[in-house]
Amino acid sequence: MNVDKALIEAVAVNARIALSEKEKERFVKDFKEILEAFSIVSSAPVSDRISVHPEPVVDVMRSDEPHTCLTQEAALRNTQHKKDGYFKGPRAL
């Protein structure tokens, strides 16, 4: 990829940032170095490698097992806002 001042200006327009001429020149150099580093990484042989995680992947959620539910009376026991066996909330119009 050809990294030049025009590319940096296009990226700056897309990112909605204003760059000085000095910053544009510095970014040309920095972008070239970044792309060079990625080209080295992308040329590494990976066909015989498998993807692994450095830490074991563990499901952090509890298992979904059925338990006994609260009775209607137990669920409504600690509220003052109840009517006819249901929670009573503010009127919605």
C-alpha positions as CSV (number, residue, x, y, z in Angstrom):
1,M,0.0,0.0,0.0
2,N,1.3,3.4,-1.0
3,V,1.3,5.6,2.1
4,D,1.6,9.3,1.2
5,K,0.4,12.7,2.3
6,A,-2.8,12.3,0.3
7,L,-3.8,9.1,2.1
8,I,-3.1,10.8,5.5
9,E,-5.3,13.8,4.5
10,A,-8.1,11.4,3.4
11,V,-7.9,9.5,6.7
12,A,-7.9,12.8,8.6
13,V,-11.0,14.0,6.7
14,N,-12.8,10.7,7.5
15,A,-11.8,10.9,11.2
16,R,-12.8,14.6,11.2
17,I,-9.5,15.7,12.7
18,A,-7.4,18.7,11.6
19,L,-3.7,17.9,11.1
20,S,-0.9,20.4,10.6
21,E,1.7,19.8,7.9
22,K,4.2,18.6,10.5
23,E,1.7,16.1,11.8
24,K,0.9,14.8,8.3
25,E,4.6,14.2,7.6
26,R,5.0,12.4,10.9
27,F,1.9,10.2,10.3
28,V,3.2,9.2,6.8
29,K,6.3,7.8,8.6
30,D,4.3,6.2,11.4
31,F,1.7,4.6,9.0
32,K,4.5,3.1,6.9
33,E,6.1,1.6,10.1
34,I,2.7,0.2,11.2
35,L,1.9,-1.4,7.8
36,E,5.4,-2.9,7.7
37,A,4.9,-4.5,11.1
38,F,1.6,-5.9,10.0
39,S,3.1,-7.3,6.8
40,I,5.7,-9.1,8.9
41,V,3.0,-10.6,11.2
42,S,0.8,-11.6,8.2
43,S,3.7,-13.4,6.6
44,A,4.1,-15.8,9.6
45,P,3.2,-19.4,8.7
46,V,0.0,-20.3,10.6
47,S,-1.5,-23.2,8.6
48,D,-0.3,-25.8,11.0
49,R,-1.3,-23.8,14.1
50,I,-4.5,-24.0,16.0
51,S,-6.2,-21.1,17.7
52,V,-6.0,-21.3,21.4
53,H,-6.9,-19.0,24.3
54,P,-4.2,-18.3,26.9
55,E,-6.8,-18.8,29.6
56,P,-9.4,-21.6,29.7
57,V,-12.8,-20.5,28.4
58,V,-15.3,-21.0,31.2
59,D,-19.0,-20.1,31.2
60,V,-19.5,-17.6,34.0
61,M,-23.2,-18.0,34.1
62,R,-24.8,-20.4,36.5
63,S,-26.5,-23.5,35.2
64,D,-30.1,-23.1,34.4
65,E,-31.8,-25.6,36.7
66,P,-35.4,-25.5,37.8
67,H,-36.1,-24.5,41.3
68,T,-39.3,-23.9,43.3
69,C,-40.8,-20.5,42.6
70,L,-42.2,-18.0,45.1
71,T,-45.9,-18.2,45.8
72,Q,-47.9,-15.2,44.8
73,E,-48.4,-14.3,48.5
74,A,-44.6,-14.5,49.2
75,A,-43.8,-12.3,46.2
76,L,-46.3,-9.6,47.3
77,R,-45.5,-9.9,51.0
78,N,-43.0,-6.9,51.2
79,T,-44.8,-4.4,49.1
80,Q,-47.5,-1.9,50.0
81,H,-48.3,-1.4,46.3
82,K,-50.6,-4.4,45.5
83,K,-54.1,-4.8,44.3
84,D,-56.1,-8.0,43.6
85,G,-53.0,-10.2,43.8
86,Y,-50.8,-8.1,41.5
87,F,-48.2,-5.4,41.9
88,K,-49.7,-2.0,41.5
89,G,-47.7,0.6,39.6
90,P,-48.3,4.2,38.5
91,R,-50.9,4.8,35.8
92,A,-49.5,4.9,32.3
93,L,-51.3,6.9,29.7
